Amino acid sequence: VDAGDLAQTGGKALIDVYSTTNGTDYERIADYKDFLQYEQEGYFGSGGDVWDIVEYNGSLYFTLMTNHGAIVYEAHKATEAEKDIANEYGWVWTDIVGETENSIYEPGFGNVLNYAASPYIFNGDLYFLTFSNAMESIIYGAGGLVSTLMSDSPDMQSFFNSLKMMDENFDNETSVFRMKADGTVQMVVGDEEKCPEGIEYEAIFKAGCNDEDYSTTQYNWRAAVYNGKLYIGTFDCYAMSKYMTKLTNGDLFEMN
């Protein structure tokens, strides 16, 4: 990688996208310049930037994970009329969910805590399964906890801040968005009060896939179709967070 390229991204690893038809010969179709807005400090998540990619209705839909919320790009080979807006590889990349003038929806489909989105196609529609950033608060909290227990100068504030992050994530139960073939976007799992403007609310199930006020289902991880039905695998962050909340609810020391 050219030193000048690394300087523009603060020495961070760069995003490149390649296409292949035979698994041997590869053609570059995008590079870091197409994603430069989201390669800046403050956008980086604990798990990396590139999340997932699918082909839908002749376009690629490419998702990035950021601390500002999930970013979704639509990409296609430029037509003759689009030559002026194509990248150097002859492709047009548009962040339809993002923070530029081309964006139709805000990051995370209007929710900064939806820090990643997995695309999946079902019945001719494109679904986006959202992730809340549960892992970040656990990592942050573990650091604060270690500092509190082991250091002569415990960082209690880091520990308290991690609990606040966990609380925000608990309140951001997982949701699902659906893009129709005509470009209409709908919330099909989620709470109506959190449905962004410009997105239709069509949910039968509330956030976290239930009708309860309390749920710690933070991720819709992967999806599959079986016998004509869409199945979605979820993740309940209590499996991780219980090791932190035991310090605050009295379980660890058997307090009343």
N, C-alpha and C positions, 0 to 999 in steps of 0.2 A: 504494500500500500504506500502511496506517495506520502512523504512527510507533510506536505501541504494539506492533504486530505485529513490526516490525523489531527493537524493543528485546528482545523475547522470544527472538529467534533471533540476537542479537548482530550485527544488521545484515546477516545473510546472506540471499541470495535465497530466496524461499519456494516450497514445492511446492504447486501446484494441479493438480487433475485434472478434465478436462471430458469430457462425453459429447455426441456429435452423431449425428443420423440422416441429415442431408442435407449436411453439410460447410459449412453456413452458420450455423445456429443452434446455440449451445453452451449446455450446462447444467452447472454446477459440481457435482461429486459428492464432492469431497474438497478439503481445504486443509491448510495446514501443521500445524494442530492435530492432525490424524490421524497425523502422522509426527514429532511433536515430540521423541519419545524419541531419534530418530536425526538431529535437526538441531542437536545440541549439539556443542561443540568436542570434538575427539578422534575423531569419527566420519567426518569429511570425507575423501574420497579425492582423488587428483590429477585424476580425470576427471569429477567431479560426483557427484550423488546418485542421480537417477533413471536406471535402467538399461533396463528392458524391461517389456512388458505383453502378456498374451494373454488370450483368453476360453477357459475350459475348464469343461465341465459346468455351464453357467449362472452361473459366477462369473468375476470378473476375478482374475488372478494378476499381481501388480505387484512388481517387484524393485528394491531399492535397493542401491547399492554403498557400503560403508562400510569404515573401517579396522578394524572389529571383525568383519568378515565379511559376506557377502551377507545381506540381509533379504528375506523373501518375505511379501507380504500377500495374503490372500484377501479379496475384497470382493464384496458383492451388495446388491441393494436389500432394505431391511429388510421383514420380514413384520410383520403386525399384532402378533405376540407379541414382536417385537424392537424395538418403537418406543422403549423406554426405553434401549436401548444404541446406537441409531442416531446418526449425526452429524446436524448441522443440515440436511443435504441429503437425509436419509432413506436413507442407506447405512450398512452395517456393514463396517468395515475391521478385520481381525484379522491381526496379524503372527504367522503360524503358524511362521515361522522368524525368531527374533529374541530380544529380551532382556526381554520383559515377562511378566507372569503369564499372559498368553494364549498365549504361544509354546509350541509343541509341540517344536520342535527349536532348538538353539542357532544363532547366526549362522554362515553358511557351512556349514550342515549339520554343525555340530560342529567346524569347522576355520576358525580365524580367518584363515588365509591364503587361503581361498576368498572373495575380497573382492567378487566379483560372480557372478551366475548368469543365464544366458540361458534362458528357458523356450521349449519347442518341443513341439508335439503330434504324436504318431505312434501309429498303431494304437490310438487311444482312450486312450492314456496321456500324461501330461504329463512331459516330460523337462526337467531342469535341467542345463545345460552350465556348468561352473565355470571361473573365471579366477583365476589366482594373480597377485599384485600385482608382476609383473616390472618394469613401467614405473617404479614409485615408486623402486626401488633404483637404476635407471639414472639417473634425475633427481637423486637424492640423491648418487650417486657422481660424476656429472659436476660438480656444484657443489663437492664436496670436491676433485676433481682440478684444477679451475680455480684454486681457492684454493691448492692445493699448488704449482702451477706459476707462478702469477702474483703471489702475495701475499708480502709481507715476513714475514708471520706465517702460514705455511701451516697449514691445518686438516687435519692428517693423520688425526685421529680421525674426522672425517666420512667421509673416504675409506675407512678401515678398516671403519667401521660399515656403509657401503654394500656392501662386499664380504660382510659377514656377512648383510645382508639378501638379497643375491643368492644366497648359499649356502642360506638358508632357502627361498627361492623355487625353487631348483633341486630341492630335496628335496620340494617340494610339486607333483608333477606333476599334470596336469589329470585330473579325474574327472567322472563323469556320474551323476546321481541320477534315478530314475523314480518318479513318483507314479501309482499305479493309481487306477481309478475309485472304489474303496472307501476311498481315503485312505491305503492302505499305501504307504510309501516304501522304495525299494530302492536300493542302490548297484550300478549295472550296469557301470561302469568305475571301477576303483580298487583300492587295496591293502586287503586284509582287515583288517590291523592298524590301519588308519585309518578303518574303518567305525564310525560313532558308534553308541552304544547306542540301541536302538529303531528302527534302520534295518536292513532285511534285506540280507545280502550275497549278490548274485546275479551278480557280475561274471565274465565270461569273459576280458576283457582287464584287465590291471593298469593302474595310474595311468600316464598318458602314452600309453595305448593300446598298450602292448607288455609283454613279460615281462622286460625288461632292468632291471638295477639303476640304470642311468644313462640319463636322458632329460631333455631341456630343453624338452619340450612343455608349455608353461604354460597355454595357452588352448585351449578349445573355442570357436571364435568364432561361427559360424553353422551352421545345419542346413537340409537340404532333403530332400524325398522324391522319388525317381526310380525308376520301375518297381517300386514297392512296397517299396523299401529306404530306410533312413534314412542319409543321408550327412552327416558332420560335418566342417567345416573347422577345422583346428588351426593354432596358431601356435607356432613353435619360438623361444624367447626368445634362443637363441644368435645370431640375426640382429642383435640389439641388444647383448647382453652381451659379445660377442667383442671389442668396442672397449674394454671395461674389463678383461677377463681377459687381454688381451695385455700389460697392464702387470704382471701377476702371474705369468704362466707363461713369460716370457722371450722371447716372439715378437717384441715390438717392438724390443728391443735385441739380438736374436739371441744371448741368453745361453744357456749350457748348463744 
